[in-house]
């Protein structure tokens, strides 16, 4: 067992280096809570129900609330989420990056209702959507996710994986040293910061797995919360196990990371073809649909259209480089962010751009 002093020092170190990451993220993600059109439409309450800086909770409909992260003020939640409350029960969406993030969302729910919580749902396995699960577990709340989520968490965040992460870190450090030019070096430096954030998040967490796997062949599933229904659906794309939650009565969709609004998407685990098809489906939803993206401001269908054009641009540039015979490793570095996406944050080049180019090359073969 660790000596208490060691524990304190270690957690101190973890939190200070996380602060470093937060400062870096603040520069990368200076995003508003919602798109201008959404704010103007008055559908989202301008006054938050709760606000802790790192996230705020806003009412977006009858019994529907969105938790919107602000990475410039802290990294407890990182992703967006929310909850749906009926007369009989409530459903929480997302486990966030830390138990503090999950606890913030749970406390906001308790401000408006005492109904039992049916479940907390993780939209997919990524660290910023699941590592706060332990808080829900401690409240005796069941955690729902796609059946592939728990096995993926074990594979990527389970025991022994710190060695793989250390190897990857060493590999990136070497690439920083040997980079051919400044832009390539900047890409690798960003990758190192992102990898450090993942490592610190996992190593300071009690990784708690979803305990109610949902079989995608049995979806969509309607959850009646009393006077309001949540519909859980599965679409391919961002990871091998993505779920979305819809509230059809109110044209609200919690997309998880199938939607990154106003930023480059993380594609390391992606099925690009499936993802682009899912976005096409979402673009057919009612024009009044309010989307709660996994990351970025709340938006309407224009957010879906923008992400589709980001994918189109990645495919177009990859196609051109493929035809010109440029090797994939070089193409991954050469992708140029076009003027219209210049302000779009990129979590890390090798989490977003690199894998997308490589996957597109595979499709062209
Ligand atoms: Zn994700």
Boltz pocket constraint, residues with backbone or C-beta under 6 A from the ligand:
constraints:
  - pocket:
      binder: B
      contacts: [[A, 124], [A, 126], [A, 238], [A, 257], [A, 266], [A, 294]]
      max_distance: 6.0
